[in-house]
Amino acid sequence: MTTRLIETWLPIAEIGLEGLRERTPMTPFPAPNRLHVWWARRPLVASRAAILAALLPADADRERFMHLLGIHGDPVAARAAMDRAVRNGVRVEDPYGYKRAFGHLPGKEDLEWFRYEARRLGIDDPTVLDPTAGGGSIPFEATRLNLNTAANDLNPVAALILRATVDWPLRFGLDVHREFLRLSQTWRAEVEARQTAFFPQPFAPDQIDTTYLWARTITCPYCDGLIPLSPNWRLASSGAGVGLKPRLGDGPSTAGRICDFEIVNKAAEHAKGTVKGGDAECPFPDCDRTIDGEEVKRQAQAGRMAEQLYAVVYKRSTWTTTKTGKKREKWVRGYRAPCPEDEVSDLIAERLAEKLPEWEALGLVPTEVIGEPSNYDRGHRMYGMYLWRDVFSPRQLLCHGIGVEVFRELLESEQTKYALQDETKAAFAYLALSLDKLLNYNSRMSIWMPTREVVANTFNRHNFAFNWSYAEMAPLIVGLGYDWAIEQTAKCIGELVDLVRPDIDVKAAKKQTRHADLFAAPPFTPPPVTITCKSGDSLDHLADGAVDLVVMDPPYYDNVMYAELSDFFYVWLKRTAGYVYPELFRRALTDKEHEAVANPAKFRGEKGAKSLANQDYRERMAAIFTECRRVLKPDGIMTLMFTHKATGAWDALTKGLMEAGFVITASWPINTEAEGSLHIKDKSAANSTIFLICRPRTARAEGDDALYWEDLEPKVRAAVRSRIKDFQDAGIRGVDLYLSCFGPALEEFSRHWPCVAAPLAPCPRRNAVNAKRSCLRMAGIPIWRRRRTPWTPPAGR
């Protein structure tokens, strides 16, 4: 067995800091992250490190490794310099001195050195597999290292993203970029012609309405007043907000009892929130009663919950003078109250009544029922949203339906002219992904964020949150809406090509004619890429022992229910991209039955649903690991990325891992989560992902006695104790330090598995976890508990 670099050394502090640089606020995220929503992506630099270090011998040149990784300086020293500057109130200009690591595309000399080192291990033409590839960070980096790449995911949305991220930019270069621009411009013009009537004209040439803010409404059962529901009426952190002006009519239970709105500029002038804890508060002063939450739900489920426009966000053109005396146009955000010209609901209702039966017959809008049971049933059913089309307002649904209608007409038009080329098919799929961007920012689950004064996307958090108020993006504004979605997708395609094609100068090539970017370029042969959409436990397209390295970032137990979340996109993609790649979209909804997640909702109504979900996750992960062992070469390595606060999650994962015949040979904690992420903020959550380095277990020699826990426990304790200081020196603290020690404890435990706690009684993995806890206590490190405030070290420690 040849020892690999990743089994003896990994620069965890440097990789962690570079991972944070990838997601630093105010800098663009990497193109794979921006192309389309996917959840819990790993940083590209961490993915490349996991691949590279596993295919290098232990004595490989570490400086060359760092250079190939894209770390061309000392990020630890740079971060320390930044922290000092912040403490001292000093502004520092780019202490790193080099571009972010993910942007480095390995050159010919780098790759020749890498191949030479891999051959020292007996690996001539490495093949890398990711059986649960998700958003594609791992296979994307494998192709950039010019490796044979196999990527798989059970989810069709993920499989489409994988093609768009990993395969098409590599295979088609800028040809697909040009096709996308051609198709999207045609699509955009036709969509605008059909939607213009549904949006009021600008008040003035120098003012454009960009966002409409809506509140859900119910009727007060006591006074018949129409109540706009919102927990607060804040618009901006500057103090701008909304005041309510109730019209009393002729008193309770008379006609005309509605609320008008006005824009106010001080927090003290904001109207009082009209909903709290699910109960509504009547804003009419001659009523002023509380409406029980059950009554609110009854009205919603009966279809009587509507919506009312309460504010419009606009941008107005102003002119400023620069320091050099030049005039410069600047667009300034403002807010206005609704006016009669904004009222187009009758027209929209009329057009929807006309189009909806036709669209339903042609399958242009989603009529699928939102899946039940659901782990994310956070309110949509309680408030009358049963179908996937119900998560969109009438105007949103009308605009999205028109978008799909024009997409299908354009596709049919292209197909009648000639057989579609592969790059044209890919361009249509990119157009479908562009439409998803508008879906994400134009649903009843997208909200207005006063702190940033922007629309938050539907998946601002990893769930389906019912919102009392929501924001609607104006799709036809020049530079915004559809223009923004198309431009963002085009940028991502260009950047993806730039990141994977060393033979193309993207900036120069965009100015040239078709194929001119390839003239005089060095020959480039893309590495073989295979992308499949199937269960990770049945990779029948791969032969036994065909893979040198498995790198996977599997579902983290119960952290994200990918299938449930992705249905939001799936029901629309199968009506767009599904007509280009029908093999991906044959199901009514995504496959939740075979997904490897611990989802108690799958066992709702059964006794011990949580325990059954744990068992289901363990068995499915064990099946995936077993398949990985089958396709892995005897001297191959599997690197597993995992993190979770719950001991049960680790127990389920490692039991599946060991039952599949793997042993853990090394482990490394890497900081992979963006600081301030809403998905981990204020949750005592971990920032670190643990890399578990695994090998196929060799058969225990006949006659070897099983090791008893009493003999193994001191080894586990020693393993944990020896690594605590290393982790602390790398900046690992608090929850992350606690989780990091899972690795060395499980390393030692897996080497001697199965061990026994008493004659004929298997030793549970929790013994290793308990020993780890004990070592942390002995080192004076608090054991993590759920708490609201972050852990800080004791004074003097």
N, C-alpha and C positions, 0 to 999 in steps of 0.2 A: 504494500500500500504506500503510495507516494503522498507525503504530507503537503498540504496546500498552504498558501500564504494566509488565507482567511482562518485557518485553524491555529495559527500562531500569533498573528498580528493584524490589527485593523485600526487606522487612525480615527477613532470614534469621535473625538472632539472636533477635528477638522471636517469630517463628513457631516456631522450634525450642524455645524455653523453654515456650511455651504448649502445644506438643505433649507435652513432658515432664509438664506439669501435668495433662494429661488422664489420664496413667497413673501418677500419683504413688501410691506405696503408702499404704494406710490411707484412701484416698478412693475412692469408687465410680468405676469406669470408665464411660464413656458407655454409654447403653442399647444402641446398636447392637453394641458389643463384648460385652456381657453376654448378649444374647438367645440366641446360639448360637455354638458354636466355628466360627471360620474363621481361616485362617492368614495372617500378615503383613499385617494391616490397617494402613492409614495413619491418622494422627491426623485428626480431623474439621477442626481448624483449618487444617492444611496443605492438605487437600482444598478447603476453602472459598477459601483464598488462591489456589490454582492456578486456580480457576474465575473468581473475582472479578477478579484482576489481569489475566487474559487478555481480559476483556470491557470493560476500562476504557482510555481513551486515556492516552498517556504523561504528559500534563500534568494528570491527574486529581488532585484534592485528596487528599494522602496522609493527612491527619488523618481525613478522612471514611472513607477506605479502612480505616484502623486501627479506627475505631469500628464500621464494618459487619462487620469481621472478629471483633469481640468483645474486642479488646485495648483496654481502657479505662484503661490506666495504663502504667507503664514496667516491664515484666517483667525487663529487663536490670538495672536499678538494684535491683529487689526481690531478684533472685537474688544480686547482689553483697552486699546487706545480710544475706541469709540465710547466705551463706558466711562473712562476718565474724563473725556471731553464733556460728556453729558453732566457728570457730577460737578465739573468746574464751570459749566455754562459756556463752553467754548465750542465754536463751530469747526468741524474738521471735514476736509474735502477728501472723500474716498480713501480711507486708510488701507483698503485692501490692495489697491494698485494693480489689479487685474480684473478682467471681466468675470462674471459669475461662471462657475465651473460647468454648468450644464451646456453652455454655449460652445464649449470646445469640441470640435469635430476631429477625432484622431486622424493624423496624417499618415502618409505611407511609411515613414520611418518608425512612428509609434506602433503601427500595426505589424510591421515586420518583426520588431522586437517582441511584441506580444505573441506572435505565432511561433517564434523561435523558442520562447520560454515554455509555451504550451507543449511543443514537441519534446522538450526535455521530460515532460510527464508522460510521453507516449500518446499525446493527443494531437492528431494531424489536422483534422478538419472538424472543430468542435460544433456540436449541436446543443442548443439551449432550449429547454421547454419551460413554459409557464402554463400549467393546466387550469388556473383560475385567473386569467389575465386582466379582467376588468377593464380599466381605462387605458392599459397598455404601457405603463412606464417601463416595465421589465423587458418585454419584447422590443420596444422601441430602442432601448439602449443596447440590446443584443445586436440589432441590425447595424447600429452605428459602430459597433466593434467588428463588423463584417462577418458575423457568425451565422451559421444555419439556425434559423429561428422557427420554433413551433409555438403558437399561441392558441389558447382555447378558452372559451367561456360558455357556460350554459345559457347565459342571457343573450337574446338576440340584439338588444340595444347595445350591449357591450361588444358583441361580435361586429356590429356595424362600425362602432367607434374604432375598434381594432383595425379594421380594413382602412378606415379613413386616416388613421394615425400612423400605422406601421407599414402598410402595404402600398397604397396608392401613391403617396409622395415619393417613395423609393422607386416604384416601377414606372410611373408616368412623368415624374419631374414637373416642369412648368406647363406641359401640355394640358394637364387637368386643370391647372389654374386658369389658363386662357379659356377653356371650355366652360368653366364655372362662370367666369365673368360674362361670357356671351349669353349663356342661358339665363343667368340671374337678372341681367339688364332687360331682357325680353319679358321675363316674368314680372319684374318690378313695374314696368310701364303698364302692363295689362291690369295688374292688381289695382294700381292707383286709379285707373279709369273706372273701375267698378266700385270703388269704395269712397270716392270723394264726397258723394252726397251725404254720407253718414257722419260727417264731421263739420261743424260750423266753420265758416270762413273767418280768417283772422280779423281782429278788431281794427288793426292798422297794419300798413306794410312793414313797419319796424317792430311788430310784436307777433310772436307765435305761441300758441298754446301747446305745451309739451306733454302734460300729464293731467288726467282727470281723477279726482279723489272722491270715492263713493263710500257711503255708509249704508249698511243693511238696515232695513226698517221693519217695524211691526206696528200694529194698531193697538193703542192703549185700550184694554177691555173696560176701563172705567169711564173714559171721556171721549173715546173714538178719535183721539189725536194720533197723527202719524209720527212715530218716534224714530228719529235717526239714531242708530246705535253706534257708539264709539266710546272706548274707555277714557279717552282724552281727545282734545282737539288741537294738539300742538302741531305746528307745521315746520318750525325751524328752531334751532337752538338759540337764535337771536331774540326770540320772544314772539315771533309771528305765530298766530293761531287763529282759531275760529270762534266767533260768538254766535249764539243761537237767538233768533228773534221769533218766538212762537206767535202764530196768528191764532187768536182765541175764537174766531168766528162769533157766533151768538151765544157762546157758552158750551159747556160739556154736552157731548152727543149731538152737536150740530155740524153742519158741513163747513169745510174750509179750514179745519184745524190742522195746519201743517207748520213746519218751521222754515223760516228764511235764515240766511247766513250772512255774516259780515266778517271781513278780515280785520283782526285787531293786532296790535304790535307789542303788547305787554302780556306777560303770563297771567297777571292778576285779572286781565280782561277776558281770558279764555272762558268759554262755557264749561260748566261742570260736566264730567263724563256721564253718559246716559246708560252705561252698562257696567256691572261689577259682579264678578263671581257668577256670571250667567244670568243674574237678575237684571231687569231693565228698570230705569228710573224715568218716570214721565217728566218731561221738561216743561209742561204747561203749568203755569203757576196756579191756576184754579183747580188743578188736580194734584200734581206733585206726589203721586203714589208710586210704590214699588210693585213691579210686575214680576211675579214668581218665574224662575227660570223654566219651570215645566210648561207654563203658558207660552213662553217664548218658543220653546221647542214645538209645542202643539201647532202654533201658527206656521212655523217653518215647515213642519212635516205635512201640513195641509196645503202647502204651496202659497201661503199668504205673506211670506217674507219677501220683500222687494228691496229696492235700493234707491238711494237719493243722492244726487250730486251735491257735494257740500263745498268744494273748492276746486279751482283750476290753477295749475302751475303754468306760468308763462315765462318766456324770455324776451327781453326788449333790447333792441339795438341802441347802444350809446357810443359816443366817440370820445376817446381820451387822447391826450398828447404825451408822447414818449419823451424821454430826457433829451433826445436829439431834435425835438420839435416836430416830429412826424405825427400825423393823425392816424389813429388805429381804432378799428371797430371792436367793440366789446359787448358781448351779450350778457345781460344782467338778469338774474332770476327774480321773479316776483310772484305774487299770489293775488287772485281776484275771486270775488264771490260769483256764484252762478248767475246767469242772466237768461232771459227768455230765449235768446238765440241758441243757447246750448241744448235746448230741449228738442231732441230728435227721436225720442223713444217711440212715438207712434209710427214714424217711418221705418224704424228698425223692426218693430213688431210686425208691420205689414210685410216687409221684405222677407223676414224669417218665416212667416206663415206661408209665403209663396215658395221659398227655396227649400225649406226643411224636408218636406215629403220627398222631393226629388233627390236631395242629397242623401237622405236615409236609404232610398231605393238603390242609389248608385254606390252606397258605402263611402260617402265623402266626409261624414262627421261621425264621431264615436258614439255608438248607442250601447256599448258594453256596460254592464253593471259593475260598479266598483267592487272588487273582490271582497268576499266575506267568508270566513272570518279574516280579520286584518289586525295586525299588530299596531297599525297606525290609524285606527278608527278614533281619531281625536276630535270628532265633531261633525264630519261631513254627513254621516247618516242621521245623527241626532238633529241636524238642522236641515233635513230634507234634500240632501245632495246624494242621490242614489246612482246616477249614471255619470260616466266620465265627462259627458258634455255639460253636466250641471256645475262643474267647477269653473265654468266660464260665464260671464255675464252675456246678455243677449247681443250686445255690440261686439264683444270679444269673439263670441261664437260665430257671428256672421262674418267677421273679418278673417278668422282662421279658416272657416269653410270656403270662403272665396279664394284664399291662398291655395288650398288643396285643389279646388276646382281648376284654377289656372295652371297649377303644376301638372295635373293629369292631362289637360288639353295640350300643354306644351310638349309633354312626353309623347302623346299620340301623334302630334304633328311631326316630331323628329323621327318617330318610328316609320311614318308613312313615306318619308323622303329616302331613307336608306337604313340598312341594318346598323344598329347603334354600335359604335366602337367602344372598347372597354373604358377608355378615358372619358367618353361622353356619359356612359352609365355612372362612372364614379362622380362626374360633375353633377349629375342629377341627385345623387346621394348627398353630396355636400350641400346642394340647395335644400334638400329635406332637413339637414341638420341646421341650416340657417333658419328655417321656419320654426324649428324647436326653440331657438333663442327667443323668438317673440312669444311663443307659448310660455316659456319660463318667466318672462317679465310681463305677461298679460293674462293673468288668471285672477280668480277671486281670492287666491292665496298669496298674491304679490301685494306687498304693503308699502306705504310711504315711510321712509326713515328720516325723521326730523333732524337727527344728529348730523347726517350727511346730506340731507335734502336730495335724496335720490330714491328711485324705486328699488326695493329689495326683491330679489328673485323668489320664485315659488319655493325653492329649496334652500332658503336662507338658513334653515335648520333642517336636520335630517328627519323630517316628518311631514305629515299632512296636517297643518295647523288650520283650524277654522278661524277666520278673521272677521271681526265685526265691521271693519272698514278695509278697503283695498284701493290700490292704485291701478289706473289704466294708462298705459303708454300710448301716445298718439302715434300710429304707425306710419303716417304718410309725410311727416315733417322731413324736409331735406336735411340730410346728415344724421337724422335720428330714426327711430323705428326700423322700418325695413332697410333703409340705407345703412343704418348702424349694423344690423345683423349680417347683411351681405358683406359689408366692408370688413367686419371682424372675421368672418369665415375666410374671405380672400386673404387677409393678412396671415391667418393661421396656416393656410395652405402654403403660402410663400415661405413662411418661417419653417414649416416642417420640411419642405424641400431643401431649404438652406441648411438644416440640421442633419440631413441624411445623405445629401448628394454633394460630394467633394468636387465633382466635375462641373458644377453649375455655379456661376456667379449670379445669384438671384437678382441683385440690384441692377446689374448691367443687363442681364438677360431680359428683364421685364420691358426694357426699352427697345428690344429687338423684335424681329418677326418670328413667326412659328419655327421652331427647331433651330433658330440661329444660336441659341444658348449652348448648343452641343458642338458647334463648329470650333475646331481647333482645341477642343477640350480633351484631356487625357481619357483614354478608354475607361469606361466604368461598367463593371458587371455587378448588379445588385446581388446580395447573398440570397439564397433560397428562403422564402417565407411561406409558412403554412398556417392559415388561420381557420379554425374550426369552431363550430357552435354545437357542443354536445356536453354530456355529463363528464366531469373530470375523472370518473371512475371507469370509463369505457373508451379509452383512446385507441380504438382498434386500427387506426391508420398508422400507428407507430409499431414497429417490430420490437421484439424482446431485445433489450440491451442496445437500443438505437440512440440513446441520449447520453451525452457526457455530463450534463449539468441540468438540474431542475432548480429553478428559482421561482418561488411562489409567495404571493401575499394573499393568503386565503381569507375568507370572511372571518371577521373577529367575533365569533360566537353570536351574541345577540346585539351587537353594536349597530349594524345597519341591515335592514331587510331590503336587499337590492331589488328583488323581483317586484315587491309591492311598490316601491318608489318608482321604479322604471316603467311601470304600467302607464304612468302619466304621459310619457313620451311614446311608449310602444303603440298605444291605440291610434296615435296620429302617424307615426312612422310607417305603420303597415299600410296606411292609405297613401303614402308618398313613396318612400324608399322601397316599400314592399312590392310596388309594381315594377321596380327595377331589379330587385334581388328577392324574389318571392320565397326562395328556400329558407330565408331567415324569419319569415313572418307568417307561418302556417297556423299558429295557435291563435285562439281568441284573445288570450292574455299570456303573460309570461309564465314560465314553469316554476311554481312555488313548491310543488310536491318534492322535487328532486334537488332543491337548493340546499346547500350545506350551511344552514344557519340555525341557531337555537331560537326558534320562533314558537313561543307558547300558544300563539293564536291557532296554530295548526292542530292543537290538541284541546281546543276550548270545549268545555263540557265534560272532559274526561278527568278522572281522578289523577292528581299529581301531574298536571299539564307541564309545569316547569321541569320536573324530573324527566318526563317523556321527551321534552324538547332538548334537554341536555343529552339524553341517550341518542336521539335522532342525529344531532350534530356530531357526536363522537363516532357513530357508525358510518356516517357519510364521509367524514374526514378520513377515517381509517380506510375506507374503500378507495378514496382518492390517493392516499399514501401508498396503498398496496399496488395500485396501478402505476404510480411513479416508480416504485421499486422494480416492477416488471420491465419498464422501458429503460431504466437506468443501467448503465454499465457497472460491472462489479466494483470497479475502482472509482465510480462516479460519486458526485456529491449532490445533496439536496440542501439548499439554503431556504429556510422558512422564516418569514417575517410575521411577527405576532405581538400583540399586546392586549392586555385586558386587566382591569382591577380585580375581577372576581377570581378567587382561587378555583372555583368550579370550572371556569372557562379553560384555565391552564390544565386542570385535571382531565377534562374531556379531550383537549387537543393532544396532550402528551400520551395519554392512554392509547388513542388512535394511532399515534406515531410509533409507539413501541410495539403495539400489536401488529403493525404492518411490517415490522422487521427492521426498524431503523434504530441507530444509536446516535446520541448527540455528542459530537466531538469538540465543539466550541460554541461560545455564545457571546454576542456583543450588543450593548444597548446603543441605539442611534437616535438622536433627537430628530424626529421627522415631522412634528406638527407645528404649524404656523402659530406663533404667539398671538393671543387675542382671538383665536378662532371661536366663532359662536358655538361650534360643535363641542368645544371642550371648556369654554370659559365658565368660571364659577361652578365647576362640577368636580373639583378636586381630581381632575383628570390627568392622565399621563401625557407627556409630550414625547416620550420615547417609544420606539418600536424595538423589540428584541429580535436580533438575528440569531436563529438557531441553526448551527451547521451540523448536518446529519449525513451519516453513511449507512449503507446496508450492513446489518449486523452479520458478523461471521458466526457460523454454527459453534455452539459450545462443545468443547471436546468431550467425548464420551467418558464418563466416570468423574467429571468435574462436579464437585458438590455445589449445591445452591448456597448462596451467601445469605446469612441471616442479617436482619436489620440491625441487631446489636453490633455486628461487625462493620456494617456499612455506614452507620450513622456518623462515626468519627470522620470518615472520609468525606461525607457530605458537608459536615461542619467545616472541615479544613478547606474544602474547595470554595465555599462561600467566603470564609474569612480571608482567604488569600486574594480575593478579587475586590473586596469592599473599597480598599484604599485606591485601587486603580480607577474604579468608577468615580469615586469622589474627586480624584485628581483631574478627571475628564469633565468635571462640572456637573455630574449627575447628582441630583438632590431629591429629597422628599419622596413623593410617590414614585418617581422614576428610579430612584435608588432601590426602593423596595422591589419594584418589578424587575430591575436588572439582576437581582440576586436569584430570581427564578432560574436563570440560565445555568450558572455553575452548579446549583443544587441538582437540577435535572440532568446535567451532563454526567455527573458522578452516578446518579441513580440509574440512568439509562444504560451505562456501561455494564452494570451488574444485574440488569433486569432479566428475568424475574427473580427477585429475592423473596425471602419469606420472613414473616414476623414471628411465626411460631410453627411447629411441625405441621406441614401440609396446608398452612394458611398463607395465601399470597400477601405480600407487603404492599399496602396501598401507597400511591404516589404522594398522598397528603403527608406521609411521614417526612418526605424530603422537604416539603413546604414548611412543616413545623420546625424542622431543624434549621431551615433558613431563617425563620422568624427568631429563633433562639440566638443565632449568631448575630443578627442585627441588634438585638437587645444587649448582648454582651459588648458590642462595639459602641453602645450608647446612642444608637440610632432609633428614634421612635418608630414603632410599627404603624403603618398608615391606617387611619380610620376615616370614614366619611365625615367631613367637616366643612364648614362654610369658609373658614379662613385658611390661607395657604400655610403649610408647615414651614417654620424657620428654625435653624439650629439653636440649641441652648447657648447662652452667653458663655464665652470662653472656649467653646468647642471648635 
